Structures are given as structure tokens and as C-alpha cells.
Amino acid sequence: MPFELLNVPDVAGHEVIPALLLHQGEAVGGDAVFVEVGRQDGGHLFLIVDVCGHGPPAARIVQDLGSLYLPLPRCDNKQPGILLAALNDALQLEFFHSGRFVAALAVLIDAGGLTAANAGQPDPWIGEPGGTWQAWTVPGGTFLGVAPLGAKYDEEAIQLPADSHFLAFTDGVTEAGRGRSALFAKGHLPAFLAGLPAGLSAGLLVVRLLQALQIHAGQGWPEDDTAVLCVRRF
């Protein structure tokens, strides 16, 4: 079934909030959140991508992902690891010609919980506002287009407890502040998550995260394209 860009589907039992901000002063960029709807297993597969660079050259690859690569049969109704392997093969020529690669995190949400595979994205976090948070080191491999042809991407499945949140993002979050202060990932991100009040919705969590990034990075924010995906299980 088709992948859609930044569409928020109705995922039973979950609140799903994506967000996308572009490098300051630019109208297009290389970060995106795709979702595959109408899967045969009844789940929803989210693909968070970060193309090397920003602006029109990176945006072209995002467009190609949506119009050329993701519609291919090899990407239809696949598990996260198989999808990343297929995209890595499809992007080999792109990397050869332009030197641009793609970081990606694929996450399948279904009745069994979350299944994910990673290709160079920052680790997502799982936790509950007002409670504890832990980084989820999702298995996988290196960036798409860079890994050898036929490379495999391992995956892992977990349960998301009720009232818990899954928070994923591109390096626009972890590297915020690189122009004037410490990176947001270096102590600031865990402190931000630990300070969230209990009962916070996924939408408000994303709003608070973006506000914290802006305060941390200052006037030059966003210093890079930034994509966020937050999922809360009811």
C-alpha cells in the first residue's frame, strides 16, 4: 500500500504526532516522516528519514523516496528491516553519483507493540512523562546507500506499556546547539525528559521539546532540518 508524507493516520489505541521543521531560511529540506497505510497486517509503518545535507538537493531525494522508491513492490507491506535493506539497495546509485546518503528509522506499530530497525538515526527514547525514560538502542546498520548492496538490517520488537511514549527524531534534535553551546543530546535531552510532568499528551510533549530546542540553540535555531515522531499508547 502507498506511503504518505506527514499524514497522521488514526492508529487504534495510540496518539501519533509528527513534526517537521526546516533549516532556518529554507523552504524545502531533507528530513521527512512517511507512513505506510492499508497494510495487510493492519499495522502502520513509520519511516523517519534524514537525507545528508539540506535544501533543494536533499529535498529531491525525499521526493524520490516518496515517488520512486517507496512505491516499489519490494517496499510494500514489508517488515522494518526488510524495508531498510530494500531502500539501501535502491539508493546505491544515488550515493555513487551525488555522495548523499540517508539516515532512516523504520517503526511498525501494530497490536503486538513496536518493531523497529535503524539505519544511522539517533536512538529513540521510551518512557512516561513524570516517570522514567530510557534510550532504545534499535539494531540495524549504517546509512542507506552507504551499506553494501544486499546488506541486512536487524530489527527488534518491544511492548509499549499503556500511557508510555515512544519518541524518535533526527539529528536536528540531538545536535541542536552545536553553533553556540553544548549539543542538546549531551545531558540536556535526558534532563528534559526527566522533567516532563505526568499525564502529558504526545502533542504537548512535542511542543515542549521544540520549545526546549529553541531555547537551547538560541536565535539560529533550527540549525538543521528537524523531524520528530511521538507515539503515546492509551
Secondary structure, 3 states (H helix, E strand, C coil): CCEEECCCCCCCCEEEEEEEECCCCCCCCCEEEEEECCCCCCCEEEEEEEECCCCHHHHHHHHHHHHHHCCCHHHCCCCHHHHHHHHHHHCHHHHHHHCCCEEEEEEEEECCEEEEEEEECCCCEEECCCCCEEECCCCEECCECCCCCCCCCCCEEECCCCCCEEEEECHHHHCCCCCCCCCCCCCHHHHHHHCCCCCCCHHHHHHHHHHHHHHHHHHHCCCCCEEEEEEEEC
